[in-house]
Amino acid sequence: MDLASELAVDHSPDAPQRAAGTTVTADALVTAAKACSRTLGGLAFAAPITHVYNPLVYAWDLHAAYLRLAGSGKKKVVFLGMNPGPFGMAQTGVPFGEVAAVRDWMGLSGSVGHPPVEHPKRPITGLACTRSEVSGRRLWGLFAQRFITPQAFFAAHFVANWCPLAFMEEGGKNHTPDQLPKAEAAAVEQACDEHLRAVVAALTPEWVVGVGRFAHQAAERAIAVKTVRFATIPHPSPANPAANKDWAGAATRALVEQGVW
């Protein structure tokens, strides 16, 4: 039985009561995250990648707190990103984890350590990071504007990243998963697709929304559940020219037109 199937089945004597509660899904997400982290931790990456950050290790306290807050109960929608940005999840352990959104809107706190080998141009300072993750500011800003409180948003929504690793080159440049050579990409894909299937098995969403084309394609490839529908929104990164003019409006229109909202 694969991880997704195992997590979808609760054999405990009080399973009906637990399923009606909120802890069983968060527990499953914690288990899935740990399994994915262990698998990815055994991989090696060649040049031009010189540094690999795994916030599921050094920022685990914050990541687990996020899973407990956001992952309680079943969801209608799972938003899926690609992998951590240097000033977002790499700092906070939260997908698209702009510090202000994590600390002030979600009200999360927790210790953040350091990766084994830290890039001098990409230091980890956790919730003390003063750099803004623009993608995260835009994404969580939209949710805060529409739903006001994190409790209202997380009642039916969850945000995940397909891959929890951040890759950097010698000069500090971000190296995205779609740039990995074939053999390295295949190993990452296997672990991350398995994790995504486990997330879907735990949360049983109606929709998986790819934040950007890469995440949308990853979701369609990995998920074979017939009850899951797929949608996409533009990536909020400033590297996407279309995102620099009313991204929130464009994302909202896309979600409404596709029937997600």
Residue pairs with C-beta under 8 A, 6 or more apart in sequence:
2 194
2 197
3 32
3 35
3 194
3 195
3 197
3 198
4 194
4 197
4 198
4 200
4 201
5 201
7 28
7 31
7 32
7 198
7 201
7 202
8 201
8 202
10 18
10 19
10 24
12 18
18 24
22 72
22 73
23 72
25 71
25 72
25 73
25 74
25 202
25 203
26 67
26 68
26 71
26 72
28 198
28 201
28 202
29 67
29 71
29 198
29 199
29 202
29 203
30 64
30 67
30 68
31 198
32 195
32 198
32 199
32 202
33 56
33 63
33 64
33 67
33 164
33 195
34 56
35 194
35 195
35 198
36 56
36 164
36 191
36 192
36 194
36 195
36 198
37 54
37 56
37 57
37 164
39 191
39 194
40 54
40 163
40 164
40 165
40 188
40 191
40 192
41 54
41 57
43 184
43 187
43 188
43 191
45 52
45 167
45 180
45 184
46 181
46 184
48 169
48 170
48 175
49 167
49 168
49 169
49 175
50 119
50 168
50 169
50 170
51 115
51 117
51 118
51 119
51 122
51 167
51 168
52 115
52 165
52 166
52 167
52 168
53 84
53 90
53 115
53 122
53 124
53 165
53 166
53 168
54 115
54 164
54 165
55 63
55 84
55 89
55 90
55 91
55 92
55 93
55 164
55 166
56 63
56 93
56 164
57 113
57 115
58 112
58 113
58 114
58 115
58 124
59 89
59 91
59 92
59 93
59 110
59 112
59 113
59 124
59 126
60 93
61 93
61 110
61 111
61 112
62 92
62 93
62 94
62 97
62 102
62 108
62 109
62 110
62 111
62 112
62 126
62 127
63 93
63 94
64 110
65 108
65 109
65 110
66 93
66 94
66 95
66 97
66 102
66 106
66 108
69 106
69 108
69 150
69 154
70 106
70 150
70 154
70 158
70 159
71 158
71 202
71 203
72 154
73 155
74 203
74 204
74 205
75 156
75 157
75 158
75 203
75 204
75 205
76 156
76 157
76 205
76 206
76 207
77 156
77 157
77 158
77 205
77 206
77 207
77 208
77 209
77 260
78 157
78 158
78 159
78 160
78 199
78 200
78 203
78 205
78 207
78 208
78 209
79 139
79 157
79 158
79 159
79 160
79 209
79 211
79 233
80 159
80 160
80 161
80 162
80 196
80 208
80 209
80 210
80 211
80 215
80 216
80 218
80 219
81 95
81 96
81 135
81 159
81 160
81 161
81 162
81 211
81 212
81 215
82 161
82 162
82 163
82 176
82 177
82 178
82 211
82 212
82 214
82 215
82 218
83 89
83 161
83 162
83 163
83 164
83 165
83 166
83 167
83 176
83 177
84 90
84 95
84 97
84 161
84 164
84 165
84 166
85 96
85 133
85 135
85 136
85 166
85 174
86 122
86 131
86 133
86 166
86 168
86 174
87 98
87 99
87 129
87 131
87 132
87 133
88 94
88 95
88 96
88 97
88 98
88 133
88 135
88 136
89 95
89 96
89 97
89 136
89 161
89 164
89 166
90 122
90 124
90 166
91 97
91 99
91 112
91 124
91 125
91 126
91 127
91 129
91 133
92 98
92 99
92 102
92 103
92 108
92 112
92 126
92 127
92 129
93 110
93 112
94 101
94 102
94 106
94 108
95 159
95 160
95 161
96 133
96 135
96 136
96 139
96 140
96 159
96 161
96 211
97 133
97 136
98 132
98 133
98 136
98 137
98 140
99 127
99 129
99 130
99 132
99 133
100 132
100 137
101 136
101 137
101 140
101 141
101 144
102 108
102 127
103 109
103 127
105 140
105 144
105 150
106 150
107 150
109 127
111 126
112 124
112 125
112 126
112 127
113 124
114 124
115 124
118 124
119 168
119 172
121 171
121 172
122 168
122 172
134 236
134 237
134 238
135 235
135 236
135 237
135 238
138 236
138 243
138 247
138 248
139 159
139 211
139 236
141 248
142 247
142 248
142 251
142 252
143 153
143 157
144 150
144 153
145 248
146 153
146 252
147 153
158 199
158 203
158 205
160 196
160 199
162 177
162 192
162 196
162 214
162 215
162 218
162 219
163 177
163 188
163 192
165 177
165 188
166 174
167 174
167 175
167 176
167 177
167 180
168 174
168 175
169 175
176 214
177 185
177 188
177 192
177 214
178 185
178 214
180 188
189 218
192 218
192 222
193 218
193 221
193 222
196 218
196 219
196 222
196 223
197 222
197 223
200 208
200 223
200 225
200 228
204 227
205 228
206 227
206 228
206 229
207 228
207 229
207 230
207 231
207 260
208 219
208 223
208 228
208 229
208 230
208 231
209 216
209 230
209 231
209 232
209 233
209 255
209 260
210 216
210 217
210 218
210 219
210 230
210 231
210 232
210 233
211 232
211 233
211 235
211 236
212 232
212 233
212 234
212 235
212 237
212 240
213 232
213 235
215 232
216 230
216 231
216 232
219 230
220 230
223 230
231 254
231 255
231 258
231 259
231 260
232 254
232 258
233 250
233 251
233 254
233 255
234 240
234 242
234 243
234 247
234 250
234 251
234 254
235 243
236 243
236 247
236 251
237 243
238 244
242 250
243 250
252 261
255 261
